[in-house]
Amino acid sequence: MHRVSTWLINAESWLDARGKGAWIAAMVLGFIFVWPIGLALLFYMIWSNKFAMSCRKRHSRHALKFSPTGNAAFDAYRDETLKRLEDEQSAFVGFMERLRQAKDKAEFDQFLAERRSQPEQGTEVPA
């Protein structure tokens, strides 16, 4: 039993080192030669998130954390640049929000102007 678990751990490490393509190839080969192995690999990849197709795992917002490179000047430059970009992004998001609000207000004002220029219906007194 110890040999099997060691072999499985080594196989997992080997596949991880080669990336998602190796996992997919192993699953396909498992389905071709012994379908229960392919099915087991598919379930394992889904359960362990090795087969995640979305980018959210790696590219989540505000999750950029870099380890120090050992070069203080570069690390300071990188941190300053990232801070500047975050500030520019915040300013741009605010700008876009103000544009949307101005557009909404202009459309609403136009609606009110058109409505006021139309004669009111249903207020006429029958003769």
MODELLER restraints for C-alpha pairs under 7 A, 6 or more apart:
rsr = mdl.restraints
at = mdl.atoms
rsr.add(forms.Gaussian(group=physical.xy_distance, feature=features.Distance(at['CA:15:A'], at['CA:22:A']), mean=5.66, stdev=0.5))
rsr.add(forms.Gaussian(group=physical.xy_distance, feature=features.Distance(at['CA:15:A'], at['CA:23:A']), mean=5.99, stdev=0.5))
rsr.add(forms.Gaussian(group=physical.xy_distance, feature=features.Distance(at['CA:27:A'], at['CA:38:A']), mean=4.62, stdev=0.5))
rsr.add(forms.Gaussian(group=physical.xy_distance, feature=features.Distance(at['CA:27:A'], at['CA:41:A']), mean=5.59, stdev=0.5))
rsr.add(forms.Gaussian(group=physical.xy_distance, feature=features.Distance(at['CA:27:A'], at['CA:42:A']), mean=6.32, stdev=0.5))
rsr.add(forms.Gaussian(group=physical.xy_distance, feature=features.Distance(at['CA:28:A'], at['CA:38:A']), mean=6.31, stdev=0.5))
rsr.add(forms.Gaussian(group=physical.xy_distance, feature=features.Distance(at['CA:29:A'], at['CA:38:A']), mean=6.97, stdev=0.5))
rsr.add(forms.Gaussian(group=physical.xy_distance, feature=features.Distance(at['CA:30:A'], at['CA:37:A']), mean=5.08, stdev=0.5))
rsr.add(forms.Gaussian(group=physical.xy_distance, feature=features.Distance(at['CA:30:A'], at['CA:38:A']), mean=3.88, stdev=0.5))
rsr.add(forms.Gaussian(group=physical.xy_distance, feature=features.Distance(at['CA:31:A'], at['CA:37:A']), mean=6.67, stdev=0.5))
rsr.add(forms.Gaussian(group=physical.xy_distance, feature=features.Distance(at['CA:31:A'], at['CA:38:A']), mean=4.24, stdev=0.5))
rsr.add(forms.Gaussian(group=physical.xy_distance, feature=features.Distance(at['CA:31:A'], at['CA:39:A']), mean=6.82, stdev=0.5))
rsr.add(forms.Gaussian(group=physical.xy_distance, feature=features.Distance(at['CA:45:A'], at['CA:51:A']), mean=5.21, stdev=0.5))
rsr.add(forms.Gaussian(group=physical.xy_distance, feature=features.Distance(at['CA:68:A'], at['CA:75:A']), mean=6.42, stdev=0.5))
rsr.add(forms.Gaussian(group=physical.xy_distance, feature=features.Distance(at['CA:69:A'], at['CA:75:A']), mean=6.68, stdev=0.5))
